Amino acid sequence: MAKKQAASQPEEPRFCSCKCWAKYIFSPFILLWQAFRIYVLGCFTAYAERVGRGVFCGLCVCCNCTFNDKRFPHDHRSIGTFKGRAGPELDKDIQWRRIGDIVAAAAPQPKKGPSGKKPKSAARLFADDVEPADICQGQLGDCWLMSALACLACQPGAIQQVFQTKEWTMYGRYKLRLYDGNRKKWSTVTIDDYLPCGADGQPIFAKPNGDEAWVVLLEKAVAKFMGGKYECLDGNLMIKALEMLTGDFVCMFRLGDVRDSTSRGKPRTQQAWTRLELSRGPPPKDAQPGDDLRLVYAKDKPFDHDLMFRSIKWELRQGSTIGASNAGGGNDTQNVRGIVQGHAYALIRAEEAEDKKFLRLRNPWGNFEWTGPWGDTSPLWDQNPKVKAALDFKPVDDGSFWMEWTDFVNHFNTLEFCCRSTGFDHVVINIHEEHPVCGPCWGCLEGCFRYWLCCLGCKALCCGRKVVKFERPPQGCCGCIG
């Protein structure tokens, strides 16, 4: 029996090889179909949805009737506890306003038009490209979610995939798709665009960047998804948010974990990184998404610092997202040289220059940066022009900063990975809301240009990957970037 099994084992590589050969043989037809599906059909769908909203929702908008989500009421029930207060007394200080009204009030007043009236500023779901600078955390401890968004904002199409409603609507009804890890399936979340605001008329939680609404709407959708109130977002794991937004494999590393007895008590630079994964038992019938969340130790050996840095660099090149935090290091009212304690950061880049290892991080608050060596105001940049050129350093007050690896190890002890699966599912059309009439057509032409001439389609076909577990980086191989 054992010999028969051994003899049958080589069959799998032959099957995989045949499958790969078939993919390359039929690649012209696959590329043509995917381009038609993503861009041409995406363009027609965008126009069809606009016509549908104009026909079915236009009358409601003209009568000042907008979508009102009764399952997420506009009162204290959707907030929970805020600044130690709860119940009806919260309603005295909080007003619910539509995102369009918030943007119009905050935007610079435009000049009067030919009719003598000032045109009203309109909100947009996405303005130009999605980027980490769009994210600004409010008065809520959901840095785990904001950092996950900052990571995904660096990947084209990752945020747009979450939204089934692709652009801002006057009717105010939005559908988003979030992954329920308990039940291992995707769920559709429907919300309106009313947001809780303070006395100044601005949102008390996440803030919109200019006229973009995607951050505040996604925060509201996650609050509804995880328990029906904003309070449910106060503290969690970044890998929970990454799994919820992508459905991909997630795991985390802890520096000097209690299980690693060999490095216990040693300086951080001599400790090892222990890997943990999410594990869940069968959820109760009334469980909310995220309930019964626990971590279990992986079976592989702890990573030393060299292997950990190579893993970070490799996974970033493969399109994965990584967050960093100092778990157990205090609360977010404390900081050490600009590093907020107990706070989650997005890890954006990993580079080597002049025999030094560097990481670029971003604070989801959009400010409050590292003030130590290689910070934005550090004299080391002028003293090391080769490093400055290699990292393309430009001091910008946007919450992002560079740190050397040794400083990173001394200030952070947790890394959270979302190993992204890549392929055609991650290629999306940008319908360019800034062009109300020809935006979808422009997005179709622009997308086809990038798809064919910038090899975006070939990368999705040849370098796409499906991740089901964490893999160590290969030795001496740059690999393909999907």
C-alpha positions as CSV (number, residue, x, y, z in Angstrom):
1,M,0.0,0.0,0.0
2,A,2.8,2.4,0.9
3,K,4.6,1.7,-2.4
4,K,1.4,2.5,-4.3
5,Q,0.9,5.7,-2.5
6,A,4.6,6.7,-3.1
7,A,4.2,5.9,-6.7
8,S,1.1,8.1,-7.0
9,Q,2.7,11.2,-5.4
10,P,4.4,12.5,-8.5
11,E,1.0,12.8,-10.2
12,E,0.3,16.2,-8.6
13,P,3.3,18.0,-10.1
14,R,2.3,16.7,-13.5
15,F,-1.2,18.0,-13.1
16,C,0.0,21.4,-11.9
17,S,2.4,21.5,-14.9
18,C,-0.4,20.7,-17.3
19,K,-2.6,23.3,-15.8
20,C,0.2,25.9,-16.1
21,W,0.8,25.0,-19.7
22,A,-2.9,25.3,-20.5
23,K,-2.9,28.7,-18.9
24,Y,-0.1,30.0,-21.1
25,I,-1.4,28.3,-24.3
26,F,-4.8,30.0,-23.8
27,S,-3.4,33.2,-22.4
28,P,-4.5,35.5,-25.3
29,F,-8.1,34.4,-24.9
30,I,-7.9,34.7,-21.1
31,L,-6.4,38.2,-21.3
32,L,-9.0,39.4,-23.8
33,W,-11.9,38.1,-21.7
34,Q,-10.6,39.5,-18.5
35,A,-10.0,42.9,-20.1
36,F,-13.5,42.9,-21.5
37,R,-15.1,41.8,-18.2
38,I,-13.2,44.3,-16.0
39,Y,-13.2,47.4,-18.2
40,V,-15.8,47.2,-20.9
41,L,-18.5,45.6,-18.8
42,G,-17.4,47.7,-15.9
43,C,-18.0,50.8,-17.9
44,F,-21.4,49.7,-19.1
45,T,-22.4,48.7,-15.6
46,A,-21.4,52.1,-14.2
47,Y,-23.6,53.9,-16.7
48,A,-26.5,51.4,-16.2
49,E,-26.3,52.0,-12.4
50,R,-26.5,55.8,-13.0
51,V,-29.5,55.4,-15.2
52,G,-31.1,53.1,-12.6
53,R,-30.5,55.5,-9.8
54,G,-31.8,58.4,-11.8
55,V,-35.0,56.6,-12.6
56,F,-35.8,54.9,-9.3
57,C,-34.2,57.3,-6.8
58,G,-34.5,60.6,-8.7
59,L,-38.1,61.2,-7.5
60,C,-37.1,60.5,-3.9
61,V,-34.2,62.9,-4.1
62,C,-36.4,65.6,-5.7
63,C,-38.8,65.2,-2.7
64,N,-35.9,65.4,-0.3
65,C,-36.4,61.7,0.6
66,T,-33.2,59.9,1.2
67,F,-32.3,56.4,2.4
68,N,-32.5,55.9,6.2
69,D,-31.0,52.8,7.6
70,K,-33.4,51.8,10.4
71,R,-31.0,49.0,11.6
72,F,-28.4,51.7,12.4
73,P,-30.6,54.5,13.9
74,H,-29.4,58.1,14.2
75,D,-29.1,58.2,18.0
76,H,-27.1,56.9,20.9
77,R,-28.0,53.3,20.1
78,S,-25.6,53.3,17.2
79,I,-22.8,54.9,19.3
80,G,-22.8,53.0,22.6
81,T,-20.5,54.5,25.2
82,F,-18.5,57.7,24.1
83,K,-16.2,59.5,26.5
84,G,-17.8,57.7,29.5
85,R,-21.3,58.7,28.5
86,A,-24.1,56.6,27.2
87,G,-27.8,56.6,26.6
88,P,-30.1,59.5,25.7
89,E,-27.8,62.2,27.1
90,L,-25.5,61.6,24.2
91,D,-28.2,62.8,21.8
92,K,-28.0,66.3,23.3
93,D,-24.4,66.8,22.0
94,I,-24.4,64.8,18.8
95,Q,-26.1,65.6,15.6
96,W,-26.4,63.3,12.6
97,R,-25.5,64.9,9.2
98,R,-25.2,63.6,5.7
99,I,-21.7,63.4,4.3
100,G,-22.6,65.8,1.4
101,D,-23.7,68.5,3.9
102,I,-20.5,68.0,5.9
103,V,-18.3,68.4,2.9
104,A,-20.2,71.4,1.6
105,A,-19.8,73.2,4.9
106,A,-16.1,72.4,5.3
107,A,-15.0,73.1,1.7
108,P,-13.9,76.6,0.6
109,Q,-16.8,78.6,-0.7
110,P,-16.7,78.7,-4.5
111,K,-17.3,81.8,-6.5
112,K,-20.8,82.7,-7.7
113,G,-21.9,81.2,-11.0
114,P,-23.7,82.9,-13.9
115,S,-27.0,82.6,-12.0
116,G,-25.6,84.6,-9.1
117,K,-25.7,81.5,-6.7
118,K,-22.8,79.8,-5.2
119,P,-22.6,76.2,-6.5
120,K,-22.8,73.6,-3.8
121,S,-19.8,71.3,-3.2
122,A,-20.5,67.7,-3.7
123,A,-19.0,64.7,-2.0
124,R,-17.3,61.9,-3.8
125,L,-16.7,58.3,-2.8
126,F,-13.2,58.4,-4.2
127,A,-11.3,61.4,-5.4
128,D,-8.5,60.5,-7.8
129,D,-6.3,57.7,-6.3
130,V,-6.9,56.1,-2.9
131,E,-3.9,56.8,-0.7
132,P,-2.9,56.6,3.0
133,A,-3.1,60.4,3.3
134,D,-6.9,60.0,2.9
135,I,-7.2,58.5,6.4
136,C,-7.6,60.5,9.5
137,Q,-8.6,58.8,12.7
138,G,-11.2,60.5,15.0
139,Q,-12.1,60.2,18.7
140,L,-12.3,56.4,18.7
141,G,-9.8,53.7,19.5
142,D,-10.0,52.0,16.1
143,C,-6.4,52.5,15.0
144,W,-6.4,48.8,14.2
145,L,-8.9,49.5,11.5
146,M,-7.4,52.8,10.3
147,S,-3.9,51.2,10.0
148,A,-5.4,48.3,8.0
149,L,-6.9,50.9,5.6
150,A,-3.6,52.7,5.4
151,C,-1.9,49.5,4.4
152,L,-4.6,48.6,1.8
153,A,-4.6,52.1,0.4
154,C,-1.1,51.5,-1.0
155,Q,-2.4,48.7,-3.2
156,P,-4.4,49.7,-6.3
157,G,-8.0,48.5,-6.2
158,A,-7.8,46.9,-2.7
159,I,-10.2,49.5,-1.1
160,Q,-12.5,49.8,-4.2
161,Q,-13.1,46.1,-4.0
162,V,-14.8,46.5,-0.7
163,F,-17.5,48.8,-2.1
164,Q,-20.2,47.3,-4.2
165,T,-21.6,50.9,-4.7
166,K,-18.8,52.4,-6.8
167,E,-19.6,56.1,-6.5
168,W,-21.3,58.7,-4.3
169,T,-25.1,58.9,-4.6
170,M,-27.6,61.6,-3.7
171,Y,-30.0,59.0,-2.4
172,G,-27.3,58.0,0.3
173,R,-27.5,54.2,0.1
174,Y,-24.3,52.2,0.0
175,K,-23.5,48.5,-0.1
176,L,-20.1,47.1,1.0
177,R,-18.8,43.6,1.1
178,L,-17.0,42.3,4.3
179,Y,-15.7,38.9,5.2
180,D,-17.1,37.0,8.1
181,G,-14.2,34.9,9.4
182,N,-16.4,33.0,11.8
183,R,-18.7,31.7,9.1
184,K,-16.1,31.8,6.4
185,K,-18.2,33.7,3.9
186,W,-18.7,37.2,2.5
187,S,-21.5,39.4,3.8
188,T,-23.1,42.5,2.2
189,V,-23.6,45.4,4.6
190,T,-26.0,48.2,3.6
191,I,-25.6,51.7,5.2
192,D,-26.8,55.3,4.8
193,D,-24.5,58.3,4.7
194,Y,-25.6,60.0,8.0
195,L,-22.6,60.5,10.4
196,P,-22.5,61.5,14.1
197,C,-21.1,65.0,14.4
198,G,-20.1,67.3,17.2
199,A,-21.0,70.9,17.9
200,D,-18.7,72.1,15.1
201,G,-20.7,70.1,12.6
202,Q,-17.7,67.8,11.9
203,P,-17.7,64.0,12.4
204,I,-16.6,62.9,15.8
205,F,-15.0,59.7,14.5
206,A,-13.1,59.3,11.2
207,K,-12.8,62.5,9.2
208,P,-13.3,62.9,5.4
209,N,-10.2,64.0,3.5
210,G,-11.6,66.9,1.4
211,D,-14.6,65.7,-0.4
212,E,-13.8,61.9,-0.2
213,A,-16.3,59.8,1.7
214,W,-14.9,56.3,1.5
215,V,-13.1,56.3,4.9
216,V,-16.0,57.5,7.0
217,L,-18.5,55.2,5.2
218,L,-16.3,52.2,5.6
219,E,-15.8,52.9,9.3
220,K,-19.6,53.0,9.7
221,A,-20.1,49.8,7.8
222,V,-17.6,48.0,10.0
223,A,-19.3,49.3,13.1
224,K,-22.6,47.9,11.9
225,F,-21.0,44.6,10.9
226,M,-19.2,44.1,14.2
227,G,-22.1,44.7,16.5
228,G,-24.3,47.6,15.4
229,K,-22.6,50.5,17.1
230,Y,-19.3,52.5,17.0
231,E,-18.3,51.3,20.5
232,C,-17.6,47.9,19.0
233,L,-14.6,49.4,17.1
234,D,-12.8,50.5,20.3
235,G,-9.8,48.1,20.3
236,N,-9.1,45.0,18.3
237,L,-6.4,43.3,16.2
238,M,-5.3,44.7,12.9
239,I,-5.3,41.3,11.4
240,K,-9.0,41.1,12.2
241,A,-9.6,44.2,10.0
242,L,-7.3,42.9,7.2
243,E,-9.1,39.6,7.1
244,M,-12.5,41.4,7.2
245,L,-11.6,43.6,4.3
246,T,-9.8,41.1,2.1
247,G,-10.8,37.6,3.1
248,D,-7.1,36.7,2.8
249,F,-4.8,34.6,5.1
250,V,-3.6,36.6,8.1
251,C,-1.1,36.0,10.9
252,M,1.0,37.9,13.4
253,F,4.4,37.8,15.0
254,R,5.4,38.7,18.5
255,L,8.9,39.6,19.6
256,G,10.1,37.8,22.7
257,D,6.9,35.8,23.2
258,V,6.5,33.9,26.5
259,R,6.6,30.7,24.5
260,D,10.1,31.5,23.3
261,S,12.1,30.6,26.4
262,T,15.5,30.9,24.7
263,S,15.3,34.7,24.2
264,R,13.4,35.6,27.4
265,G,15.1,38.3,29.4
266,K,17.5,39.2,26.6
267,P,17.7,42.6,24.9
268,R,15.1,43.0,22.2
269,T,17.8,42.9,19.5
270,Q,18.6,39.4,20.6
271,Q,15.0,38.1,20.9
272,A,13.1,36.1,18.2
273,W,9.8,36.5,16.5
274,T,7.1,33.9,17.3
275,R,4.2,33.5,14.8
276,L,0.6,33.2,15.8
277,E,-2.6,32.6,13.7
278,L,-6.3,33.2,14.1
279,S,-8.3,30.2,15.2
280,R,-12.0,30.1,15.9
281,G,-14.4,27.5,17.2
282,P,-17.9,27.1,16.0
283,P,-19.6,30.5,16.7
284,P,-22.8,30.7,18.7
285,K,-26.0,31.3,16.8
286,D,-26.2,34.9,18.1
287,A,-22.5,35.7,17.6
288,Q,-21.5,38.9,16.0
289,P,-18.7,39.0,13.4
290,G,-15.4,38.9,15.4
291,D,-16.8,37.0,18.4
292,D,-14.9,33.9,19.6
293,L,-11.6,35.4,18.3
294,R,-8.4,33.8,19.6
295,L,-4.8,33.3,18.7
296,V,-2.9,30.0,18.5
297,Y,0.8,29.3,18.0
298,A,2.0,28.2,14.6
299,K,4.1,25.1,14.3
300,D,7.2,26.7,12.7
301,K,10.3,27.8,14.6
302,P,10.7,31.5,15.8
303,F,12.2,33.9,13.2
304,D,15.5,35.7,13.9
305,H,15.8,39.4,13.0
306,D,17.4,38.8,9.6
307,L,14.8,36.3,8.5
308,M,12.0,38.6,9.9
309,F,13.3,41.6,7.9
310,R,13.6,39.5,4.7
311,S,10.0,38.2,5.3
312,I,8.7,41.8,5.6
313,K,10.5,42.8,2.4
314,W,9.4,39.8,0.5
315,E,5.7,40.0,1.5
316,L,5.6,43.7,0.7
317,R,6.9,43.0,-2.7
318,Q,4.2,40.3,-3.2
319,G,1.5,42.9,-2.4
320,S,0.9,41.8,1.2
321,T,-0.1,44.3,3.9
322,I,1.7,44.6,7.2
323,G,1.0,46.5,10.4
324,A,3.2,47.1,13.5
325,S,2.3,48.0,17.1
326,N,3.8,47.9,20.6
327,A,1.3,45.7,22.3
328,G,1.3,46.2,26.1
329,G,3.4,49.3,25.8
330,G,0.8,51.7,27.4
331,N,-2.1,53.6,25.9
332,D,-2.4,56.1,23.1
333,T,-2.0,59.1,25.4
334,Q,1.7,58.2,25.9
335,N,4.5,58.3,23.4
336,V,8.2,57.6,23.3
337,R,10.1,59.9,20.9
338,G,6.9,60.3,18.9
339,I,5.9,56.6,18.8
340,V,2.5,56.3,20.4
341,Q,2.2,53.4,22.8
342,G,-0.4,50.7,22.3
343,H,-1.0,52.1,18.9
344,A,-1.1,50.4,15.4
345,Y,1.0,51.7,12.5
346,A,1.0,50.7,8.8
347,L,4.2,49.4,7.5
348,I,4.6,50.7,3.9
349,R,8.1,50.0,2.7
350,A,11.2,48.0,3.6
351,E,14.5,48.9,2.0
352,E,18.3,48.4,2.5
353,A,20.8,51.2,1.9
354,E,24.5,51.5,2.8
355,D,24.4,48.2,4.8
356,K,21.5,49.5,6.9
357,K,17.9,48.2,7.0
358,F,15.1,50.7,7.0
359,L,11.3,50.6,7.4
360,R,8.8,53.2,6.4
361,L,5.7,53.5,8.7
362,R,2.6,55.6,8.8
363,N,0.5,56.8,11.8
364,P,-3.2,56.5,10.9
365,W,-3.7,59.8,12.7
366,G,-2.0,61.5,9.8
367,N,0.5,63.2,12.1
368,F,2.6,62.6,15.2
369,E,5.8,61.0,13.8
370,W,9.0,59.4,15.0
371,T,11.4,62.1,16.2
372,G,14.5,59.9,16.7
373,P,17.3,58.9,14.2
374,W,16.2,59.1,10.6
375,G,13.0,61.0,11.4
376,D,11.9,63.8,9.2
377,T,13.9,66.4,11.1
378,S,17.0,64.2,11.7
379,P,20.4,65.6,10.6
380,L,21.4,62.1,9.5
381,W,19.7,62.6,6.1
382,D,22.1,65.4,5.2
383,Q,25.0,63.5,6.6
384,N,24.2,60.5,4.5
385,P,23.3,61.7,1.0
386,K,23.5,58.2,-0.5
387,V,20.9,56.9,1.9
388,K,18.7,60.0,1.3
389,A,18.9,59.4,-2.5
390,A,18.3,55.6,-2.2
391,L,15.2,56.0,-0.1
392,D,14.0,59.1,-2.0
393,F,13.5,60.9,1.3
394,K,11.3,64.0,1.3
395,P,10.1,65.4,4.7
396,V,6.3,65.6,4.6
397,D,4.1,66.1,7.7
398,D,1.7,63.3,6.8
399,G,2.2,60.8,9.6
400,S,4.8,58.7,7.6
401,F,8.4,58.4,8.6
402,W,11.5,56.2,8.2
403,M,13.1,54.1,11.0
404,E,16.2,52.0,11.1
405,W,15.5,48.3,11.9
406,T,17.3,48.4,15.3
407,D,15.2,51.3,16.4
408,F,12.1,49.6,15.1
409,V,12.8,46.5,17.2
410,N,13.3,48.6,20.3
411,H,9.9,50.4,19.9
412,F,7.7,47.7,18.3
413,N,7.1,44.1,19.3
414,T,4.2,43.0,17.1
415,L,3.9,42.6,13.4
416,E,0.6,41.7,11.7
417,F,0.6,40.2,8.2
418,C,-2.2,39.9,5.6
419,C,-0.7,37.7,2.8
420,R,-2.7,38.9,-0.2
421,S,-3.9,36.6,-2.9
422,T,-3.4,38.4,-6.2
423,G,-4.8,37.9,-9.7
424,F,-7.6,39.3,-11.9
425,D,-10.0,39.7,-8.9
426,H,-7.7,42.5,-7.8
427,V,-7.9,44.5,-11.0
428,V,-10.7,47.0,-11.0
429,I,-11.9,49.9,-13.1
430,N,-11.6,53.5,-11.8
431,I,-14.8,55.3,-12.9
432,H,-13.4,58.8,-12.2
433,E,-16.1,60.6,-10.3
434,E,-14.5,63.9,-11.0
435,H,-15.8,63.5,-14.6
436,P,-19.6,63.1,-14.1
437,V,-20.3,62.3,-17.8
438,C,-17.3,60.6,-19.3
439,G,-15.7,59.2,-16.1
440,P,-16.4,55.5,-16.8
441,C,-15.3,55.8,-20.4
442,W,-12.1,57.5,-19.3
443,G,-11.5,54.8,-16.7
444,C,-12.1,52.1,-19.3
445,L,-9.5,53.7,-21.7
446,E,-7.0,54.3,-18.9
447,G,-7.4,50.8,-17.5
448,C,-7.0,49.2,-20.9
449,F,-3.8,51.2,-21.4
450,R,-2.3,50.0,-18.1
451,Y,-3.7,46.5,-18.6
452,W,-2.0,46.0,-22.0
453,L,0.9,48.4,-22.3
454,C,2.0,48.4,-18.6
455,C,1.6,44.6,-18.4
456,L,-1.0,44.7,-15.6
457,G,-2.9,41.9,-17.3
458,C,0.2,39.7,-17.8
459,K,1.2,40.2,-14.1
460,A,-2.2,39.1,-13.0
461,L,-2.1,36.0,-15.2
462,C,1.5,34.9,-14.7
463,C,2.4,36.2,-11.2
464,G,-1.0,35.9,-9.4
465,R,-1.0,33.7,-6.3
466,K,-3.4,32.1,-3.9
467,V,-2.2,32.2,-0.3
468,V,-3.5,29.7,2.2
469,K,-0.5,29.7,4.6
470,F,2.6,31.8,5.5
471,E,5.7,30.9,3.6
472,R,9.3,31.9,4.3
473,P,11.0,34.0,1.7
474,P,13.1,32.1,-0.9
475,Q,16.8,32.4,-0.8
476,G,18.5,34.4,-3.5
477,C,15.4,35.0,-5.6
478,C,13.7,38.3,-6.3
479,G,10.5,36.6,-7.4
480,C,7.7,38.0,-9.4
481,I,5.6,40.8,-8.1
482,G,1.9,40.2,-8.6
